[in-house]
């Protein structure tokens, strides 16, 4: 009879290389305004799922969509500024 051996320690072991690097954490921090704006847009869209959207709902979604676009534009402009500032060698 073969004994059944658990592999939980091997499967759930948390290795150091699985941690996010400082650069990855910085990238997430820079993208956080976009992430929160997209969450707000999703919340506004979810509110309208169970009833016919009213004019207030439509305005809420438009405002949330504009915040997403603004956050994405600011992130893109920030990335372009960083790219051009450190490019000369």
Residue pairs with C-beta under 8 A, 6 or more apart in sequence:
20 28
30 75
30 78
31 75
33 71
33 74
33 75
34 68
34 71
34 72
34 75
36 71
37 64
37 67
37 68
37 70
37 71
38 68
40 64
40 67
40 68
41 61
41 64
41 65
41 67
41 68
43 64
44 57
44 60
44 61
44 63
44 64
45 61
47 57
47 60
48 57
48 61
53 61
